[in-house]
Amino acid sequence: MVTVEDKYSISLPGFLVEAGITLNEEASLEYMNAFMEFYVMVIDEPKSNIEKVLIDYELADLYPNNLKGYSELILDGLKQAVIVSQESDVVDTVINGLPARLLTINGTVEGIDIFYSLAYIEGKERYYQIFTWTLSEKETEYRDKMSKILYSFKEL
């Protein structure tokens, strides 16, 4: 179990270690196993930041100021970096008492086929993005581990 700044905890497999490199400057958690090609990243941000972005960039008509709008905004941004070949339906669910939206994506980044298992979670005052990813060829091997990571998230 990893706890981040008294904000949240998440359970990670023992084969993951803290990333020695920055995967994303905005991430509050970055763990990986480069040999296994398995990565986990969490980005969290105050809900007020999203409201400000929607207003400042005149996006309120496109994205509602709620979990659905937040997840769609972030996903649309991700799709600018990933050539998506397959996308699951979004599953609206609850993770440890918090509203969540889950989906998977198969796509290509810089010629590499990647499988993503994603969660967008609404906390009391913050939104959380949990990204897990691996090579597409390892999807079957890691899919269950990725799901367990997503469902282990708890806001503190």
Secondary structure as the mmCIF struct_conf table of DSSP 4:
data_model
#
loop_
_struct_conf.conf_type_id
_struct_conf.id
_struct_conf.beg_label_comp_id
_struct_conf.beg_label_asym_id
_struct_conf.beg_label_seq_id
_struct_conf.end_label_comp_id
_struct_conf.end_label_asym_id
_struct_conf.end_label_seq_id
STRN STRN1 VAL A 2 VAL A 4
TURN_TY1_P TURN_TY1_P1 GLU A 5 LYS A 7
STRN STRN2 TYR A 8 ILE A 10
TURN_TY1_P TURN_TY1_P2 GLY A 14 PHE A 15
STRN STRN3 VAL A 17 GLU A 18
BEND BEND1 GLY A 20 ILE A 21
BEND BEND2 LEU A 23 LEU A 23
TURN_TY1_P TURN_TY1_P3 GLU A 25 GLU A 26
BEND BEND3 SER A 28 SER A 28
STRN STRN4 LEU A 29 ASN A 33
TURN_TY1_P TURN_TY1_P4 ALA A 34 GLU A 37
STRN STRN5 PHE A 38 PRO A 46
HELX_RH_AL_P HELX_RH_AL_P1 LYS A 47 ASP A 56
TURN_TY1_P TURN_TY1_P5 TYR A 57 GLU A 58
TURN_TY1_P TURN_TY1_P6 ALA A 60 LEU A 62
BEND BEND4 TYR A 63 TYR A 63
BEND BEND5 ASN A 65 ASN A 66
HELX_RH_AL_P HELX_RH_AL_P2 LEU A 67 LEU A 78
TURN_TY1_P TURN_TY1_P7 LYS A 79 ALA A 81
BEND BEND6 VAL A 82 VAL A 82
STRN STRN6 ILE A 83 GLU A 87
HELX_LH_PP_P HELX_LH_PP_P1 SER A 88 VAL A 90
STRN STRN7 VAL A 91 ILE A 95
TURN_TY1_P TURN_TY1_P8 ASN A 96 GLY A 97
STRN STRN8 LEU A 98 VAL A 109
TURN_TY1_P TURN_TY1_P9 GLU A 110 GLY A 111
STRN STRN9 ILE A 112 GLU A 122
BEND BEND7 LYS A 124 GLU A 125
STRN STRN10 ARG A 126 LEU A 135
HELX_RH_3T_P HELX_RH_3T_P1 SER A 136 LYS A 138
HELX_RH_AL_P HELX_RH_AL_P3 GLU A 139 TYR A 151
TURN_TY1_P TURN_TY1_P10 SER A 152 SER A 152
STRN STRN11 LYS A 154 GLU A 155
#
